[in-house]
Amino acid sequence: MQTPDTTTTLAALARAPGQRMDSLRLPEHWWLSFESAELNELIETALKDAPDLVAAQARLRAAEQAVRLTRLDAQVHYETDASSSREHLSKNGLFPPPMGGSTFTLTEITQNLSYTLDWWGKNRALVHAAGNELQAARDEAEAVHQSLAAAVADTYFAWADVEARLTASRALEQIHRKERDLLKSRFDLGLDSALPLIDARKNLDMDADRTHGLAYLGRSLRYQMSALIGADPDHAADLPTPDLKATLAPLPSSLPLDWLARRPDVAALHSRVDAASDRSDATRADFYPNLDLRLMVGLETLDLGKLLQAGSLTASIGPALHLPIFNGRTLRAQLAMREADYAATVAAYNRSILEAARQAADAYALVTSLEQRSQALQQALQETEQTRALAAQRHRLGLASPFDALEADSAVLDQRMNDIAIRAARLRARVALFKALGGDATLKDSIP
């Protein structure tokens, strides 16, 4: 298996699945860090009976039974057979008369036992492979769990963004309507040309287009959330309107890459690599001779009434030696296929490490960038609100026209819509970061 350049990352990823680092405090559910009761309720609802989770649990149960069957196959095999057949022997056959030409009933009851001496570890390798496949199924179920929770959280904050901007858009439309009414009055009185009135109407048309677009996005996200929690579109109207009042904990100055060791999809692929290696070992063991021990005990009689007598006892015992002499080409083809599967699994695992690191780095960079942008927008919003306060004061003193106050109100609403979009983007970026880091890493405490 190729070794990535980041040895620290590889060492962390090579740990046992579920192993936790002492330097981190891990919450039970990462979405609780947002401190949003509505979001918590929606995620808990989605995680109850989601179809993807049901399918993942079914695959997990199948993997558990596969482990059980593999272990049973490595133990002593028991087989009980019972038969009763009516037979007529030919007079001209192998047996001469009086047996030849007679008709009789042959009754047999046998118990067969066989055990393979696992000299080369084939059965042990197959048991290990099944165990690794079971661990992979567990990790994949957890990956589905985390993906669904992240999808609900991302949809919730996207929906909250749309609803907040829709409210601001309607307020902005009211301001532009007041401007249009004032300009129409001035135009009717002959105090202004038609050009300002045309511009005001154009602004109202643009406001209407934006409002209709946001309203559709709100309905679409409501339907999407309804599907995520397992409800039909008819129940979408009953969902509470989300808000952007979630808590954002401060980020540490850096994120250690060994957090990626807890990503369930990476852990699942690691288990798949181990399982593929075990299957290759099992196939390689077929190149060596192997010995089976077989025992048969039973009863056989031509007279059903004598079936349980001691004279009806039949038995056999002996070894069976398997010599892979004439099927070498078949064995080499099987081994080549297993090794190809192993190589493909390793490649997928290595690619998952690089992709996980990229996702985490990209999400962290996005979170940092949005925090910087948020600070700049907050400063711009404060200055815009100060400008509006001054414009309102000048209007009350008769030093400015009502258009100046309306334009200041409009500028504040425009700036608030930008701030809403940035706040929502920060929350969604934090969800992406939680998902990229494996879902269970807390960002509340700085990491030394």
N, C-alpha and C positions, 0 to 999 in steps of 0.2 A: 504494500500500500504506500503510495507516495506520501511523503511528509511535507506539509506546508511549511513555509518559511517561519511562521509564527509558532515557535515551539511551545510557548506558554498556552496558546489556544489549543494546540493538539493535546497537551498534557491534561488540560481541563476537560476536553471532549472525550478523552480516554477513560475518565472516571466512571465509576458505576452509575447507571441511570438513577436519578433521584438524589445523588449525593449533593450535599449543600455546603457552601463555603462558610467558614466561621465568621468572616468579615462582613457578612451581609445579614440583614434582618428581612425575612421574607414574610409577607402577609398571606393570609389564607386565600384572599381573592384580590387581584391587583386593582379591580375597578372600585373597590371600597375607598381607595385613596382620593377619588374625586369628591367623596362626601355628598353624593347626590342620591337621595332616597328613591326618586323616580327611576333613575338609571339602574340602581340596584334591583328594584322590583322587576323591571323589564328583562334584565339579564337572567335573573332567577327563573322567571317565567319561561324564557327561551330555552334554558338548560334543562327543563323538565322532560319534555317529550318531543324534542326536535328530531325530525326524520334522520338527519345526518348522524346524530348521537345514537339513535336506535340502531342504525346500520353499523356504526362503529362497535357498539356493544355486542351485536350479533357476530361480527368478525372476531371479537375478543373471545366470545364463548366457543366459537369454532376452533380458535387457536388453542384454547384450554383442552378441548377434546382431542386435538391432534397430538398434544403432549402426552395425554393419557394413553392414546392408541400406540404411540411410539414406544412408550415405556412397557406396555403390555406385550408388544411385539418383540422386545428384547428379553422377555422372560420365557418361562416354560410354556410351550403351546399345548393346549389340550383340545382334543377332538373326539367326540363320541358319535359313533355311527350305529344304526340299527336298520336291518333290512330283512324282508321275508319275501321269497320269490318261489313261484310254482314252476318247476322245470320238467321237461320230458327229454330223455336221452335217446339218441338214435341207436337202433340195434346194430347198425353197420359202422358205428363210430369207434371211438377210442376204447370204450368200455363194452365188453361182451355181455350177452345175456347171462344171468337174469337181470343184472343192473342195466345193461343196455336195453332199451325199449320200455323202461319203467318211468313212472311219473312220481315225483316227490316234491316236498316243500323244503327248501333250504332257508334256515333261519340263522342270522348272524347278529351278534351284539359285540362291538369292539370299542375299546378306549385306547386312543393313541396319544402318546406324549413325545415331544421332541424339544430339544434344546440345542441352540447353537453356541459353541464355545467361541466367544468373542476374542480370539487371540490378537487380532490386529486393530481392535477398537472401533469397528464399523458401527455396532449398535450404540456404543457410547457417543460416537460422533453424531449419530442421527438423533439421539435424545437431546444432546446439547443444541443441535440445530433447531429442534422443535421448541426448546426452551427460549432460545433467542428470538424465534418467530413470535412466541407468546409475548415476550417483552416488547417487541416491535409493535404488536397489536395494542398493547397497553399504551405505549407512547403515542401511537397514531390516534387512539381514542382521546387522549389528553390534547393532542394537536387540534382535533375537531372541536373539543371543548373550548380551547383558547381562541380558535378562529371564529367560532360563533359568538363568543363574548365580545371579541374585538369588533365584529360586524355590527352587533347591536349598539355598542358604544359609539362607533363611528357614525352610524345612521342617526343616532340620538343627537349628537352634536351638530351634524349637518342639518338635521331638521330644525334644531333650535336656532341655528344661524339663519335659515330661511325665514322662520317665523318672526324673529327679531327684525330682520331687514324688511320684511313685509309690513310690519307695524310702522317702521320709520318711513318706508316708501309711501304709505297712505297719508302719513302726516305731511310729508313733503308735497304730495299732490294737493292737499288742502291749502298749503301756503301758495303754491303756484296758481291755484284757482282764485285765491284772493287777489293776487297780482293781476290776473287776467280781468277780473271784474273791475279793478281800479283803472286799468288801461282802457277797458271798453267805455267806462264812464268818461274818461278824458277824451277818448276818440269821439264819442257822441257829442261832447261839448265843443269839439273842434280844437282842443288844446294839444293834441298829439296827432302824429301821422298814423297810418295803419301798420307801419313796420313793427313797432314795439308790440302791438296787439297780435300780429302774426307770430312773432317770436314767442309770446306767452302761450298762444294756442299750441305751438309746436312743442313747448316744454310740457304742456299737459298731455299731449299725445304720447310723448316719450315716457312720462310718468305712468300713464295707463298701461303701456306696453310692459314696462318693468314690473308693475303691480300684478298684471295678469300672469307674467312669467313666473314670478315668485309664488303666486298662489298655486299654480300648477305644480311647481317643485315641492311645495308643502304637501299637497295631496299625494304626489308620487312617493315622497318619503314616508308619509303616514301609511300608505299601502305596503311599502317595503318593510317598515317596522312591524306591521301586522303580520306579514308573512314570516318574519324572523321569529316572532314569539308563538307561531303556530296558530294564528287566527286568520279567518277569511276576511276579504275586503269589507264585508258588511259591518264588521266590528271595528274597523279602523277609526270611525268617527268617535268611538268611545275612549280612544287613547287620550291621555292628558297632554296638553300642549307643553313641550319641553322648554327649558330655559338655559341660559348660559352662566348660571351661578355656581358652577362646579369649582372645586378647589384645585389649584395648581401648585403642587409642592415644588420647592426649588431643586434644581438639578445639581448633582456634584460636578466638580470641575472636569472630571474625566470618567469614562465608563470602562472598566476592565473587560477585555474580550472573553475572559473565562466565564462571564455571565452566559455566553452562548451555550455552555455545556448543559444548561437546563432547558434549552429549546426542545420540545418533544419531537418535532420532526427530524432534527439532527440526531437525537438519541435513537429514534426509530431506525434511521438509516445505519447508524452504528451497529445496532443489533442485527440488521439485515446483512451487513458485512460479515459479522461473526457467524451467522447462520450459513451464509454461502461458503465460508471457509470450512465449516464443519461438514457440509455436504460434499465438498471436494475431498476431505479426508476420508469420508465414508466410501466414496467411489474409488479412491486409491487403494483402500483395503481389499477391494474385490480382486486385485491383481495377485493376492497371496492365497495359498490353499487354506481351506477352512474345514472344520469337522463338526458334524451334527451327531448328537446322540438321540436314538429313537427307541421307543418302547411301545409294544402293542400287547394288550391283554384283552381277551374276549371269549365269547362262547359261540360255538358253531355246531349245528346238528341238522340231521335230515328228519328227525322225529321231534316235533315241537314239545312233546311230553318229556323228553330227556334234556331239554335246554339247560335246566339248572343243575344237572348232575355233573359230578367231577370229570367224567369222561368227555364232556363237551368243551372242556377248557382248551383254549388255543392261545399261544403267546409267542412273541418274538422280541429280540433285543439285539442292538448292534449299532456300530457307528456308520456314518455316511460321509465319505471324504469328497470334497469338491475341489477339483483341480482345474484352474483356469488355463488350460493348455491350448485349446483350439478356438477360443473366442477372444483372442488378444486384440484383434482389430475392433471388435465391438466395445471392449473395455476402454481402449484408447479413445474411441470416439465419445463414449460417455464421459470420460475424464476431461477431454477437451471442451465438451459442452459445459461441464460444471465450472471449469476454470474460466471460460468465457463469461458465464453468469457472474462469477466472483469479480472479474475485472470490471464488468459493467456496474456492479453494485458499488465497488470501490470508487469508480469514477463519479457515480451519482453522489456518494458520500462526500468526496472531495469538493465537488461542485456546490453541495449544500453548505459546506463550511464557508466557502468564499461568498456565496450568496447571502448567508446569514450575517457575515461580517459586513458586507456592503449595505444590507438593509438596516442594520443597527447604526452604522456610521452615518448613513444618509438620514435616518430618522433623527439622530442626535443633532446633526448639522441643521436640519430643518427646524427642530425645536429651538435651538440657539438663535438661528436667524429670525424666527418669528418673535422671540422675546425681544430682540433688539429693535425690530420693526414696531412692536407694540409700544415700547418706550417712546420711540419717536412720534408715533401716532397719538399717544396720550398727551404729549407736550403740544402737538398741533391742535388737538381737541380743546385743551385748556385755553390756548391762545384764541381759538375761534370763538369759544364761549365768552371770553373777555371782550372780543370785538362786538359780539351780539349785545352784551350788556351795555356797552358804550353807545351802540346804535339805538337801543331802546331808550336810553337816557336822553340822547339828543332829540329823539322823536318826541318824547314827553315835554321837552323844553321848547319844542318848535324850531329846533335848529337843523332838523333833517326831515326828509319826506318819509311817508310810510313805506315807500319802496326800499329805502335803505334798511329799515328794520326787518322787512320781509326777506330781503336778500341775505341779511345776517342770519336769520332763522334758517333759511335754506342752506346756507353754508355749514351751519352747525349740524343739521340733519345729514348732509352729505358726509361730513367727517365722522359722524356717529355710525353711519352705515359701513364706512371703511373700518372703524374700530371693531364693530360687531364681526365683520368678516375675519379680521385678524384674531380676535379672541376665539372664534370657532375653529380657525385653522390651528391655533396653538393646542386646543383640546384634542383635535383629531390627530395632530402630530404626536401628542403624548400617547394616545392610544396606539399609534403605529410603533412608537418606541417600545411600549410594553410588549407588544406582540413580537417585535424583532428580537427582544431580549429573552424570550421564552415565557413571558406572561406573568411570572411570579416575583420579579425583582422590584423592590420598593425604591423609590427615588426620594423618600422623605429625609433620609440621613445621608450626609456627605460621606464619601468613601476616602479614607486617608491614602 
